[in-house]
Amino acid sequence: MDSSPRHRDLRAELETLTTEAFRPELAEIDQLQTLEIAKIMNGGDATVPAAVAARLPQIAAAIDDIAQRMARGGRLVYAGAGTAGRLGVLDASECPPTFNTDPSQVVGLIAGGPGAMVTSVEGAEDSRELAAADLDALNLTDRDAVVGISASGRTPYAVGAVEHARARGALTIGLSCNAGSALAAAADHGLEIVVGPELLTGSTRLKAGTAQKLVLNMLSTITMIRLGKTYGNLMVDVRASNDKLRARSRRIVALATGATDEEIERALAAADGEVKNAILTILSGVDGPSATRLLAESGGHLRTALEKATG
């Protein structure tokens, strides 16, 4: 075992983190019945939403700043290692089919590159330089927003990403699960979701991972709402890339307009499958080219385009 001063210091640092704390009452959990373990785990999971709720004002402030940057053509970039990085990549990958974003608009960076999604890349999370290089490859600008994700709040890759992004003038958010983290201190917006010790000591894919997923859901979803990617609670920018999504597109148009199936099919065909355009033509009576123009003039906000068309 490596007992160098650096490793002794790291071990001492980890022992101070809430996410790494040992729960002595669970020292014999492997002796319990499966149902009892499941109840204990579920009870711990139930505390996560409350930890997120305690930070909603800070989360909302971060979202407003992200949306302002993206409205000017900026990007949302997630950067993390291990589970945290995988969660960022997952959230980013869901944006194109859900909100019809270009794949370059919401980007997930994971320490070690795409291969690290399924295989651990030794040492990648310990490199601030790797984070800087990954961000430089994106040609980061001051219109972009970078979210560093790390359960411990000390992962060099995540902290390095935030520090490098901030030096480039980008908006920075640090999402962690420990109070007083280096990641939060380095960011414009520090989001510390303190969920406490894990069922398995240090296994931060559990409660900490759940908390990070909940916050990332908010960051991307509410940002997209602010950017006009929805109409009410309907995903009007959905990309109909398969049969399920084509059926969903028809249902969204029906819910928004109350039109008949025949009217919906005609509108979608005239709009080349674009849900927003189809809704606008049905509700306002404008033709396809006019719908396209009104939406462009309204920055993609359907409600604004409807006001223009009917006002």
C-alpha positions as CSV (number, residue, x, y, z in Angstrom):
1,M,0.0,0.0,0.0
2,D,1.3,3.5,-0.9
3,S,1.9,5.4,2.3
4,S,3.5,8.5,0.7
5,P,2.8,11.9,2.3
6,R,0.6,12.8,-0.6
7,H,-1.6,9.7,-0.2
8,R,-1.7,10.2,3.6
9,D,-2.9,13.8,3.0
10,L,-5.5,12.6,0.6
11,R,-6.8,10.0,3.0
12,A,-7.0,12.6,5.7
13,E,-8.9,15.0,3.4
14,L,-11.4,12.3,2.4
15,E,-12.1,11.5,6.1
16,T,-13.4,15.1,6.5
17,L,-16.0,14.8,3.8
18,T,-19.6,14.1,4.6
19,T,-19.9,12.0,1.5
20,E,-17.1,9.7,2.7
21,A,-18.3,9.4,6.3
22,F,-18.7,5.9,7.8
23,R,-22.1,4.9,9.3
24,P,-21.3,2.5,12.2
25,E,-25.0,1.6,12.5
26,L,-24.7,-0.1,9.1
27,A,-21.5,-2.1,9.9
28,E,-23.5,-5.4,9.7
29,I,-25.9,-4.5,7.0
30,D,-24.8,-7.5,5.0
31,Q,-26.3,-9.7,7.7
32,L,-29.8,-8.2,7.2
33,Q,-32.7,-9.5,5.2
34,T,-32.9,-8.1,1.6
35,L,-36.1,-6.3,2.4
36,E,-34.6,-4.6,5.4
37,I,-31.7,-3.4,3.4
38,A,-34.0,-2.1,0.7
39,K,-36.1,-0.2,3.4
40,I,-32.9,1.4,4.8
41,M,-31.7,2.4,1.3
42,N,-35.1,3.8,0.3
43,G,-35.4,5.8,3.5
44,G,-32.0,7.4,2.8
45,D,-33.0,8.2,-0.8
46,A,-36.2,9.9,0.5
47,T,-34.0,12.6,2.1
48,V,-32.4,13.7,-1.1
49,P,-35.2,15.9,-2.5
50,A,-35.2,17.9,0.8
51,A,-31.5,18.5,0.4
52,V,-32.1,19.8,-3.1
53,A,-35.0,22.0,-1.9
54,A,-32.8,23.7,0.6
55,R,-30.7,25.1,-2.3
56,L,-33.5,26.0,-4.8
57,P,-32.8,29.8,-4.6
58,Q,-29.2,29.2,-5.6
59,I,-30.2,26.7,-8.3
60,A,-32.8,29.2,-9.8
61,A,-30.2,32.0,-9.8
62,A,-27.7,29.7,-11.7
63,I,-30.4,28.8,-14.2
64,D,-31.3,32.4,-15.0
65,D,-27.7,33.2,-15.6
66,I,-27.2,30.1,-17.8
67,A,-30.3,31.0,-19.9
68,Q,-29.1,34.5,-20.4
69,R,-25.8,33.2,-21.8
70,M,-27.5,30.6,-24.0
71,A,-30.0,33.2,-25.3
72,R,-26.9,35.0,-26.7
73,G,-25.7,31.9,-28.5
74,G,-23.7,30.4,-25.7
75,R,-23.4,26.7,-24.7
76,L,-24.0,24.7,-21.5
77,V,-21.0,22.5,-20.7
78,Y,-20.9,19.9,-18.0
79,A,-17.5,18.6,-16.7
80,G,-16.9,15.8,-14.3
81,A,-15.2,12.5,-13.6
82,G,-16.6,9.1,-12.9
83,T,-20.3,9.0,-12.0
84,A,-20.5,12.8,-11.9
85,G,-19.1,13.0,-15.5
86,R,-21.4,10.2,-16.7
87,L,-24.4,12.1,-15.3
88,G,-23.4,15.2,-17.1
89,V,-22.9,13.3,-20.4
90,L,-26.3,11.7,-19.9
91,D,-28.1,15.0,-19.3
92,A,-26.4,16.6,-22.3
93,S,-27.3,13.7,-24.6
94,E,-31.0,13.9,-23.7
95,C,-31.3,17.6,-24.9
96,P,-31.2,17.1,-28.7
97,P,-34.2,14.6,-28.8
98,T,-36.1,16.4,-26.1
99,F,-35.6,20.0,-27.0
100,N,-34.3,19.8,-30.6
101,T,-31.0,21.4,-29.6
102,D,-27.9,21.1,-31.7
103,P,-25.5,18.6,-30.1
104,S,-23.0,21.4,-29.7
105,Q,-25.4,23.5,-27.5
106,V,-25.3,21.2,-24.4
107,V,-22.0,19.3,-24.0
108,G,-20.9,16.7,-21.5
109,L,-17.2,16.3,-20.8
110,I,-16.0,13.3,-18.8
111,A,-12.4,13.0,-17.6
112,G,-10.7,10.5,-19.8
113,G,-13.0,11.0,-22.8
114,P,-15.9,9.0,-24.1
115,G,-14.3,5.7,-23.2
116,A,-14.6,6.7,-19.6
117,M,-18.4,6.3,-19.8
118,V,-18.0,2.5,-19.5
119,T,-14.4,2.0,-18.4
120,S,-12.4,3.8,-15.6
121,V,-9.5,5.8,-17.0
122,E,-6.7,5.8,-14.4
123,G,-5.6,9.2,-13.2
124,A,-7.9,11.2,-15.5
125,E,-9.9,12.7,-12.6
126,D,-6.7,14.0,-11.0
127,S,-5.7,16.3,-13.9
128,R,-6.7,19.9,-14.0
129,E,-4.6,20.2,-17.2
130,L,-6.8,17.6,-18.9
131,A,-9.9,19.7,-18.0
132,A,-8.4,22.8,-19.4
133,A,-7.4,21.0,-22.6
134,D,-10.9,19.6,-23.0
135,L,-12.5,23.0,-22.6
136,D,-9.9,24.6,-25.0
137,A,-11.0,22.1,-27.6
138,L,-14.5,23.6,-27.4
139,N,-13.1,27.1,-28.0
140,L,-14.8,28.4,-24.9
141,T,-16.1,32.0,-24.9
142,D,-17.6,34.3,-22.4
143,R,-21.1,33.4,-23.6
144,D,-20.8,29.8,-22.4
145,A,-21.7,28.3,-19.0
146,V,-19.6,25.5,-17.5
147,V,-20.9,23.3,-14.7
148,G,-18.3,21.4,-12.8
149,I,-19.8,18.3,-11.1
150,S,-18.1,16.5,-8.2
151,A,-19.7,14.7,-5.2
152,S,-16.7,15.4,-3.1
153,G,-16.3,19.0,-4.4
154,R,-12.6,18.4,-4.6
155,T,-12.1,16.4,-7.8
156,P,-9.2,18.1,-9.7
157,Y,-10.8,17.7,-13.1
158,A,-14.0,19.4,-12.1
159,V,-12.3,22.1,-10.1
160,G,-9.8,22.7,-12.8
161,A,-12.6,23.0,-15.4
162,V,-14.4,25.6,-13.4
163,E,-11.2,27.6,-12.7
164,H,-10.2,27.5,-16.4
165,A,-13.6,28.4,-17.6
166,R,-13.9,31.3,-15.2
167,A,-10.5,32.6,-16.4
168,R,-11.9,32.6,-19.9
169,G,-14.9,34.7,-18.8
170,A,-17.4,31.9,-19.0
171,L,-20.2,31.6,-16.4
172,T,-19.3,28.9,-13.8
173,I,-21.4,26.6,-11.6
174,G,-19.9,24.2,-9.1
175,L,-22.2,21.3,-8.2
176,S,-21.1,19.2,-5.2
177,C,-22.5,17.3,-2.2
178,N,-20.2,18.7,0.6
179,A,-20.3,22.0,2.4
180,G,-17.4,24.3,2.1
181,S,-16.1,22.7,-1.1
182,A,-13.2,23.9,-3.3
183,L,-15.5,23.5,-6.3
184,A,-18.2,25.9,-4.9
185,A,-15.5,28.3,-3.9
186,A,-14.1,28.4,-7.4
187,A,-17.4,29.0,-9.2
188,D,-19.7,31.9,-9.7
189,H,-22.6,29.8,-8.4
190,G,-21.8,27.2,-5.8
191,L,-24.5,24.5,-5.5
192,E,-23.7,22.3,-2.5
193,I,-26.4,19.6,-2.0
194,V,-25.4,18.0,1.3
195,V,-27.1,14.5,1.4
196,G,-24.9,13.0,4.1
197,P,-23.1,9.6,4.3
198,E,-23.9,6.9,1.9
199,L,-25.3,3.4,2.5
200,L,-22.0,2.0,1.3
201,T,-19.2,4.2,2.6
202,G,-18.0,6.6,-0.1
203,S,-20.2,5.1,-2.8
204,T,-21.3,8.5,-4.2
205,R,-23.2,7.0,-7.1
206,L,-26.0,6.6,-4.6
207,K,-27.5,9.6,-2.8
208,A,-25.0,12.0,-4.1
209,G,-25.5,10.7,-7.6
210,T,-29.3,11.0,-7.2
211,A,-28.9,14.6,-6.0
212,Q,-26.7,15.5,-8.9
213,K,-29.2,14.0,-11.4
214,L,-32.1,16.0,-9.8
215,V,-30.1,19.3,-10.1
216,L,-29.0,18.6,-13.6
217,N,-32.6,17.9,-14.6
218,M,-33.4,21.3,-13.3
219,L,-30.5,23.1,-14.9
220,S,-31.2,21.8,-18.4
221,T,-35.0,21.6,-18.3
222,I,-35.8,25.0,-16.8
223,T,-33.1,26.6,-18.9
224,M,-34.9,25.2,-22.0
225,I,-38.2,26.5,-20.7
226,R,-36.7,30.0,-20.3
227,L,-35.4,29.7,-23.9
228,G,-38.8,29.0,-25.3
229,K,-38.3,25.3,-26.0
230,T,-41.7,24.5,-24.4
231,Y,-45.3,25.8,-24.7
232,G,-46.7,25.5,-21.2
233,N,-45.6,22.0,-20.2
234,L,-45.5,20.7,-23.7
235,M,-42.2,19.8,-25.4
236,V,-43.0,21.7,-28.6
237,D,-39.3,21.4,-29.8
238,V,-39.3,17.6,-29.6
239,R,-37.4,16.0,-32.5
240,A,-39.6,13.3,-34.1
241,S,-36.8,10.9,-34.9
242,N,-38.7,7.6,-34.3
243,D,-42.2,6.3,-34.3
244,K,-42.7,7.0,-30.6
245,L,-41.6,10.6,-31.0
246,R,-43.7,11.1,-34.1
247,A,-46.8,9.9,-32.2
248,R,-45.8,12.2,-29.3
249,S,-45.5,15.1,-31.8
250,R,-49.1,14.5,-32.9
251,R,-50.3,14.3,-29.3
252,I,-48.6,17.5,-28.4
253,V,-50.2,19.3,-31.3
254,A,-53.6,17.9,-30.3
255,L,-53.1,19.0,-26.6
256,A,-52.1,22.5,-27.7
257,T,-54.8,23.0,-30.3
258,G,-57.6,20.6,-29.8
259,A,-57.6,20.1,-33.6
260,T,-58.8,17.0,-35.4
261,D,-56.4,14.3,-36.5
262,E,-56.8,15.4,-40.1
263,E,-56.0,19.0,-39.3
264,I,-53.0,17.9,-37.3
265,E,-51.6,15.7,-40.1
266,R,-52.0,18.5,-42.6
267,A,-50.3,21.0,-40.3
268,L,-47.4,18.7,-39.5
269,A,-46.9,17.8,-43.2
270,A,-46.9,21.5,-44.2
271,A,-44.5,22.2,-41.3
272,D,-42.1,19.4,-42.3
273,G,-42.9,17.8,-38.9
274,E,-42.0,20.9,-36.8
275,V,-44.4,20.9,-33.9
276,K,-44.1,24.6,-33.1
277,N,-44.9,25.6,-36.6
278,A,-47.8,23.2,-36.8
279,I,-49.3,24.6,-33.6
280,L,-48.8,28.2,-34.8
281,T,-50.5,27.5,-38.2
282,I,-53.5,25.9,-36.5
283,L,-54.0,28.4,-33.7
284,S,-53.3,31.5,-35.8
285,G,-54.3,30.5,-39.3
286,V,-51.1,31.7,-40.8
287,D,-49.4,29.7,-43.5
288,G,-46.2,27.7,-43.2
289,P,-43.7,30.4,-44.3
290,S,-45.4,33.0,-42.1
291,A,-45.2,30.7,-39.1
292,T,-41.4,30.1,-39.8
293,R,-40.9,33.9,-40.0
294,L,-42.9,34.7,-36.9
295,L,-41.0,32.1,-34.8
296,A,-37.7,33.4,-36.0
297,E,-38.7,37.0,-35.1
298,S,-39.8,35.7,-31.7
299,G,-36.5,33.9,-30.9
300,G,-38.3,30.5,-31.1
301,H,-40.8,31.4,-28.4
302,L,-44.2,30.0,-29.6
303,R,-46.3,32.1,-27.1
304,T,-44.7,35.3,-28.4
305,A,-45.1,34.3,-32.0
306,L,-48.8,33.6,-31.3
307,E,-49.2,37.0,-29.8
308,K,-47.6,38.6,-32.9
309,A,-49.8,36.5,-35.3
310,T,-53.1,37.2,-33.5
311,G,-52.4,40.7,-32.2
